[in-house]
């Protein structure tokens, strides 16, 4: 009985943990909105972080992404070994840009 319970708990843990991996469409869409708002008006963006509109919205988006990611992981991506990407919004920068630190030639805190 304990062996079956352990197997069931392990399978459930693996199945649910896969829901954290995925395109994270809601969270990344919120991040796009945050970025665009910061470019357009840093003061309003800062206020929405302090109030805390953005922290609560990110929490809700993460909860929703749990279900969306599970679908994409198990139905679309896990079996063909190819992940679903997310197309980020490309804003028109008004005061320079910074690159992701994941780029090979990116510089820390350098504005271009």
Residue, then its C-alpha position, 0 to 999 in steps of 0.5 A: x500500500x505504501x509503495x502504491x501511495x509513493x508512486x502515486x504521489x511521485x507521479x502527481x508531483x512530476x505531473x504538476x511540476x510540469x505545469x511550471x514549465x511552458x510559454x507562460x503567456x499570461x505572465x509574459x504578456x503582463x511583463x510586456x505591458x509593464x515594460x511598455x508602461x514604464x517606457x511611456x510613463x515611469x511614474x505611473x509604472x512605479x506607482x502600480x508597483x507600490x500600490x501593488x497592482x503589478x505584484x497582485x497581477x503577476x500572482x494571478x497571472x502565475x496561477x493562470x499560467x499553471x493551467x496554460x503551461x500544463x496544456x502546452x507541456x503535455x499536449x503540444x511540447x513534451x512529445x515532440x521535444x520542441x517547446x512553444x515560444x513566446x513572441x515579446x512586444x518590441x517597444x519603441x524605446x524613447x530613452x535608450x535600451x538595455x539587453x538581456x543578460x542572457x545575450x553573449x555580448x550583453x553588458x551589465x547596466x549598459x544603455x544603448 
